[in-house]
Amino acid sequence: MKRTALVVLGLIAMAALCSGCVVAESKYLKKVNEADELTGRATALAAENDDLKNRIKTLAEQREDFRLKVSVLETENARLKDNLAEAARKTSEVEKESNTYQRLLGEMKDEIDKGQITIRELKGKLTMDVVDKILFDSGEAKVKKEGLKVLDRVADILKNVDDKNIRIEGHTDNVKIIGRLALVYPTNWELSAARAINVSRYLQEKGIAPAVLSATAFGEYKPVADNATAEGRAKNRRIAIILQPKD
């Protein structure tokens, strides 16, 4: 009996040990599975993290590219605004010039028809050539009464022009000054200078700002026609009133 009891006890003890082993193994496997699961999750999270980093990098590059494009567009927009403003300014200037040109053509129609005045406009520069005989007596620099009336009409138009310089040029033919007149005007230069100055001074008196006026003498050295003929010499004896952009 005792022996049997011992065997039974031994079997119970072995069963208990085996049961403990099974439990321990089960816990171990569970932990292994948990570890594997955690490793898998960690790997997945690491991959997700890398993906997020790449997306962030891509977004940062796109943002920088977008910022550069915005900067370029802003610069281009500013340039276009400047171009539009410049175009508007030039359009306004052209309209003013054209208006001045048209008014002079209308006001001086009779003299233009008689060939006493010519008016031309080119690249922002308006030139009105006035033959000397409607402004001066022969050999004289003082503007005669009839000439003053012509300048009055010119001044009424030009005094409203505030964005141009007005240059008065004196021109003559190539006939030498002789006799008593040469004591006053030794050469054609002096005569053309005196005429240009007197015209400039009168325009100032009629309300044109002296700051935009200038007088220049060319004498016989800028002819517009052939001095070999009387007709050509008559065209060369002139006062040129020139409107040009301010510096």
Buried (B, 14 or more C-beta within 10 A) or exposed (E): EEEEEEEEEEEEEEEEEEEEEEEEEEEEEEEEEEEEEEEEEEEEEEEEEEEEEEEEEEEEEEEEEEEEEEEEEEEEEEEEEEEEEEEEEEEEBEEBBEEBBEBBBEBBEEBBEEEBBBBEBEEEBBBBBBBBBBBBEEEBBEBBEEBBEBBEBBBEBBBEBEEBBBBBBBBBBBEEBEEEEBEEBEBBBBBBBBBBBBBBBBBBEBEBEEEBBBBBBBBBEBBEBEBEEEEBBBBBBBBBBBBBEEE
